[in-house]
Amino acid sequence: MTASMADHEACADVLHRSGSSFTLPIRLLPAAKRRGTTALYAFCRRADDIVDDAADPGGARGLLDAFGADLRGALAGGASADPVIRAVVDTVRRFAVPVNYLHDILDGVRMDLDHGTYDTFPDLEHYCRRVASAVGLAAIHIWGFRSPAEALPAAHACGLAFQLTNILRDVPEDLSRDRVYLPRDDFRSAGCSLDDLRGGRIGPEFERLAVLGVARAADCYRRAAALDRLLSTDGRIVFRAMYGVYGELFAAVRAAGARIFTERVRPGRGPLIAATLATVVLGPRPPRDAGRRRSAVAGGRVP
């Protein structure tokens, strides 16, 4: 099965209509890598939409199973009527992307049908490894990298940093879908509960809860920054742009504190563009206060 330019154009349309923050960074790639990364994005978007837009969990499982079966058949050499499947299979073959990452992504979005909450951070990290780190690990195969022993853990940390930022930014939206990704252990450590969040009882304890999440994400950003020196020149530019976008989103979340539990926080377009351009030129700058926040959390203090 060979993908056509029309298949890749269909994926580009998915990216364009999504309004994703990744749209501009992906445009910085040369044509072949841009098409491959866009196909990967479209595949992830399609899987997410199956789960988010289905009328009921049973229907979502059926659609997701069919999507996965279509992928497996196409990877085995069969035909597919889906241009996104054709384009992502073409990408896997062209760039030698390990297919287990695509299966991990599908397994991850399927977890949203079965898990509305997580007890511990290792439980949450397992979810993030599938829905986010697997995407980054697939992407660096498209972009090009060296030293797998260093690059693969850094790519995992990057996916984790971005997903934890999404989780902190999207608390009210996720709550409306009866999903709370922050671990129950964090609620207990902060002195509050899931019931408090669901009931809108946002007291001072939620400032401590925000600090726990921010400190953990900041550490992931620090570890992810190592990826910059391990990527090809093409990959380094797009990684820097994505790191800049998410770094600015994270800065807005960090500054908001407990407001993240009642409103969706997002920086203005101007600061977002400025931060992205600065990071492309200067390289990734991990959160400066990551160490101080980790110490504060360990000591039970809110900075």
Order of alpha helices (4+ residues) and beta strands (2+ residues): alpha-alpha-alpha-alpha-alpha-alpha-alpha-alpha-alpha-alpha-alpha-alpha-alpha-alpha-alpha-alpha
